Amino acid sequence: MSGMSGSQQQQQQQHLQYLGDTSAALPDFGHVTLSPGEQFPRGVTAEHILVFEQLYREHCEVRQHCHELCLYFSLY
């Protein structure tokens, strides 16, 4: 916050308090449990499922971050 006046710093703190702590906004997704010998559609492997799980989690985190940024910048 360097370069800001005292009132600007106070206003920014108020905005951050308004937004709240969103670090816990995403639920704990847990992990996909694959049963041994589980059948998938042709061309889909267990590795595909696990990669999709990770990509989906990252997608949700990025989406949440973008939402937070939109809220933050809409306050200015």
Secondary structure by P-SEA (a helix, b strand, c coil): cccccaaaaaaaaaaaaaacccccccccccbbbbcccccccccccaaaaaaaaaaaaaaaaaaaaaaaaaaaaaac
